[in-house]
């Protein structure tokens, strides 16, 4: 598994347009491309260019490693400035702050790479800006940036993704 060394960095707020949903972990891979496409189409209709690669924002992650456990996510695109959403398209922003991040290769390595970042933070006494909720752990800022994808290489095992989590 190819993973970069974790790092800490300060980030500006990241406005985005996305579709928020609560789905099972096993269904997440199915909704990601669908929502990326739907939001891209909506942005195009508004004459808005994405300001970077697509993102997945994790609002709440289940604490139980169960494929049926539900995750609360928004899937979409960063935008240069705030936009007005619709009933379906959420307009929001990831907060500015300090984030721990790393980049991993291969979509199949998402869960292990997140584990590496979480373990690294624990080993370095870094706490997340998060709180426990009934459905799991709610994050102020947790995302994955899809740095490349099918337009770059048809093989998902070659795609690079950044995972970043806001620290306390």
N, C-alpha and C positions, 0 to 999 in steps of 0.2 A: 504494500500500500504506500503510495507516494503522498507525503504530507509535509508542508513547510514547517519551519520552526514557529511556534506561536509568538505573537508580539502584542504589545500594547501601543495604542495610538489614540490621540484626540481626534474626534470627527465632528464636522458640522452637522446640523439637522439635515435629514434626507427626505424631502417631500416625494410622495409617490401616489400613483393611482393604482388601485388593486381591487380584487374581489375577495372579500372575507368570507370564510366558511369554517365550519367545524366538521371535520371528516376523520374517519379512522386512519390510523397510520398506514394500514394496508391499501387504502384508497388514495392516499396522498399522491403517489406517482401518476395516477390517472388524471387527477384534476389539475396538476401543475401545467402541462402543455395546453390544456383546454383553456384555463384562465389566462395564461400568458397571451394566447392568441386572441381571446375575446377582448382583453384590455388593450392590446396593440391595435386592434380594429377600432375600438372606441376612441383611442388617442388620435388615430389617423383621421377619423371623422371630425374631431375637434381641431385638427390642424396642429396638433401638439407632437413634437418629436420626443422620444424617450431620452433621458439624460444619462444613460448608462445601461448596463446589462440588466435583464429581468431579476427580480428579487422575490424571495419568500420571507415574509415577516412572521415570526412565531410569537403569537400573543401568549398562548398557554400550551405548555408541553406536558403530556401525562408523565407521571413519575413511575408508572407501572410499565414494564417492557412487555406490552401485550399488543399484538397487531390490531385488535379491535378497539383499543383505547383511542379516544378522540383527541385530536390536536386542533387548536384554534389558530388559523393562519390567514394571512392575506397574501395573494399571489398577484404580482403585477410588475409595474415599471417605475423606476425613479423618473421624476420630472424636474425641470430646471427651477420652477417656482410653483407655489401652491395652485391647485386647480379646484374647480367646483365639481363634486361628484354627482352621482345619480342615486336612485334607490339601489341599484345593483353595483355600481362602481364607487368604491370608497376612496375619498381623497384624504390623506393623512400624512404624517411625517414621522420618521424615526427620530428620536430626540438627539440633540447634540450631547456629546460627552466622551468619556474614555471607554474604549472598546478593546477587548482581547480578540484576536483573530488569527486564523491560519487559512491556508489554501490546500485543498486536497484534489486529487485526480481520480476520476471514475465515480459515476453516480452511485454505484454499489458501495462506496466507501463513506457515504454520508454519516451513517450512525457511528461507525468506529472513529471517524475524524472528529465528530462532536465529542465523543468520549475522551479523545486525546486532549482536546482543548479544556474540557471540564477537569480532567485529572491534572493537567498542567497548572490550571488556576488554583486548584486545591493545594498542590505541592508548593505553590508560591504565595499562599495565603491571600489570594485574590477572591473577593466575594462579588457575586452578581447583583445587579440592580433588579431584584426579583422578590416575589413574595409567594408564600404557599396559598393556594386556593383549593376548593373542593376537587376541581378537575385535574389538579397537578401543580405546576409551577408557572406563575404569570411573570413575564419579563417586560421591563420597560423598553428594552431594545435588543432583539435577537433576530438575526437575519442570515439568509444565505443569498449570495450573489452568484448567479450562473454566469461565470466569466466567458465561457464559450459553450457551444452546443451543436445541434445538427447542421447549421449553416457552415460551421468550421470543420467538422469531422462527423461522419455518420455513426461512429462508434462511441456510445455513451461511456465506455470504459476509459476514453481519452479526454473527456470533458473536465475542465477545471472549475471548481466552485470555491468561493470564499465563505467561511462561516465566521460571524462576528457576534459577540455578546457584550452588552453594556455592563461595565463594572459599577460597583457601589461607590 
